[in-house]
């Protein structure tokens, strides 16, 4: 049975379980993609916690840069866990705009869809993403690689 697309309002009330089909970005459907959800958290639903490696955080951060976002929103979303606007993260003169959109990560056989707030969830709320996602970030094409740029460009054009 196909999962019903939820509106952004429904997503705010209910998280999406990690590695469930992610159906909230119409551009994915337009392109025939079936990404897996990662990090769609809600304060009333438990989520896995624990440490992640510094190498993972370094590799994840570029996915959250503005030029790599998809399904962008005009007004940044607040963190559903603490109800705060997450502070930007800066590295090498580049800056994130947390809550401004979604990221896509290409794994060996799957595409992962996560909110760009995922950095905040990890660093401020101790969220631990699924191992498959961590491996995709560490071993898959990095943010800005040709295949990643092509995916982002296609999603933003759809």
N, C-alpha and C positions, 0 to 999 in steps of 0.2 A: 504494500500500500504506500503510495507516495505521501510524503510529508507535506502538509499544507504550508504555503509560504506565510510567514508571520509578518505583521507590520512592525515597524520600529517600536511602536508603543507596546506591543506584546513582548518584544524582545527585552524591553526595559523591565517588565514585570517578571519575566522568566528567563533564566539563562539557557544556553544551548550546551548540552553535554559535549565534552571533548570527544572528537573523532566521529561525531554524528554528522550526517550530511548538512551542509550549510546552504540555506536556500533564501537568504535575505537580501542578496545583491542581484537585482534583475539582470545586470550585465553578464553574470556567470551563466544564467539560463539562456540568454541570447546567444552566447558562444558555445552552448552545449557542455559547459564545464560542471563537474560535480565535486566542488572542494569539500574538504572535511573541516569542521569547526574546531577551533582551538581558542581558549581564553574568553569565551563569551560568558562572563561571570555575573552573578547577582548576589547581593548581600544576604538573601534568605536561603541560598542554596550552598551546600558545602562544596569545597573545591580542594584539589590536592595541594599540599604545601611541602616545602622542603627546598634544600639548596640546589642551585644550578651553578655550573662552572662559569668563571669569569670569561673564558673563551667564548662561551655561548652568548653571553650578554654583549660582548664586543661584536660578534657576528650578527646578532639580532638587530642591534641599533640601526644600522643603515637601512633596513627594511622599513623603518619608521620615519625616515626622512620624507619630507613633503613630496618630492618628485617621484617617490615610489608608491604613494597611496592610491587606492582605488575607492570608489563609492564615497567620495569626499562629501563632507557636510559643511554648511556655511558657518554654523555656530558650534564651537567645540563641545563635545559631550562631557558631562561630569562623570567622574568615576562612580560606578554604581555601588562600590563597596564603602567608600568614605564620603561620597557626595561632594567631593572637592574637584576643582579644575586641576588636573595633574600638571606639575611644573615641566617646562621644556627641559630636554636633555641636550647638552652641547658636547661636541667632540670635534677636534680639528677644524674649528671654525664653522661647523655645520650644526643645525639645530632642528629638533623635532617640534611638532605642534600636536601634543597628545590630545586625543579625542576628535581629531579632524577627519578621520577616515579609517580605512581598513588596509591590511597588508595581505599579500599573497606570497607564499613560500612554496617553491617547487621541490618536492621530494623525489625519491627514486621512482615511485609509481603513483603518487598522489600529489594533489595540490592542497595546501592548507590555507584557510581563511581565518584571520584573527583581527581583532580590533587593534588599532595602533596603540591603544592604552595598555597593551600587553607588557610593555617595559615597566610601566607604573605598577601593574599588578604583581610583577615578579619582584621588583625592588622595594615597594612599599607594603605589599600585602603577602609576601612570601609564597605567591602562587608558583607551582611547579608544573610546567607544561608536560604533555605526554612525551615519552621517550622518542617516538617516531618523529614528532615535530622538532625536537632538539637535534636529532640526527639530520633531518632535512636542512635545518639552518646551518649546521656545522659542515655537512658533506655535500649538500646540493649547490646549485648555482647561487652565488652570492647576489645580494641586491645590486642591481645595475648591470649584471652580466647580460649578454645579448638575449638569451632566452627569457630572462626575467623582465628585461625592458620590453620585449615583444608582448609578453603576457599583460603587463601593466598598460601598455599603449592600447592593446586590443580591448581590454576591459573599460578603459576610460573613453574609448571611441564608440562603444556599443550603446 
